[in-house]
Amino acid sequence: MAPTWHARRPHHPRRSGASILTVLLPLAVLIVVAVAVGSWLQFTERQALDAVHTVGSRAADRVDVQADVQRVDAAGRELALRVRVTARGGLGEEEGTAPVADLSLQTSAQTLGDLEFEAHERLTTRDVQVALTEGSISDYPFDTYATDIGFWAEMDGKPVPVRMLFSNDDTLFSITVTPAPSEQGAVGAALRLGLARSGSLLVFVVFMMAVMWALASAVLMGAWYLTTRGEGLVWAALGWMAGTLFALSAFRNNAPGTPPIGCVMDWFAFLWAETLIALCLIAVVVAGVRTALRHDDGRPP
């Protein structure tokens, strides 16, 4: 019987274009969504930093006080406020850069020091410190604070109307502003400030805590594998674990705002992650030494 030959189709490797597309498409969508959310958060924070809150008198003859927060020192419980004064209308000369008489600018109780300006002298920018009340830095990054700022002016011993323009230039804090009753009634200007960590700082610190737990979990899985498989002293793995132990401390110290030891971030992630990594490192060394000793005892002379 003559042999029969069957035509064989040439073998072509199966194309993986469809499978790659199913991976790349969701990844591209995820990237677009992440960039869109990040752009929106950055825009809202920028709008908050550019916002100027106005309170006080709108009389033609008044003293304008522009108060800008330069820096918030949560550890020292104070904020640095830069004050620029302009005399408007009949109270000023040289386009408001100098008062027509001696000007005394009094501040709220939380502000450290009043401001004095001589007649016909240029109104220079002054920096003042404002004490913070409530809150504690140990709640970092969820710590909140409050304070009051207020100004009222006297020219030649007589009260004059004041308008305050307040803004925030510290990117690590977001500040909410509400009007507060002035100690001098209609001629003064006062605000109640509520301070909290900015949204970008909160996102970054939460990400840091997630990374700490992820690294600790990775070390735990590596320690479980080495101790259950009897791998002995694997020096590369021990070096990685020890490096992670010390790198995590440096990573924690790079958190914005110089958080103190014992803050919420430490108790939520850092201290436990460091403890877990150290215990895993000790367990791997002990198990490795036991395995090595057993091998040495069983080795023929």
GISULMO-V174769 format. One record per run of one state. SS is the DSSP state (H for helix, E for strand, C for the rest). FROM is the first residue (numbers start at 1). TO is the last residue. If there is no record, write none. Layout:
ss/from/to
SS/FROM/TO
SS/FROM/TO
This chain:
ss/from/to
C/1/16
H/17/50
C/51/52
E/53/56
C/57/62
E/63/73
C/74/77
E/78/87
C/88/88
H/89/91
E/92/93
C/94/97
E/98/99
C/100/102
E/103/107
C/108/110
E/111/111
C/112/114
E/115/117
C/118/121
E/122/122
C/123/125
E/126/131
C/132/132
E/133/133
C/134/136
H/137/139
C/140/143
E/144/155
C/156/157
E/158/160
C/161/161
E/162/168
C/169/172
E/173/179
C/180/184
H/185/187
C/188/188
E/189/197
C/198/198
H/199/229
C/230/234
H/235/253
C/254/263
H/264/297
C/298/301
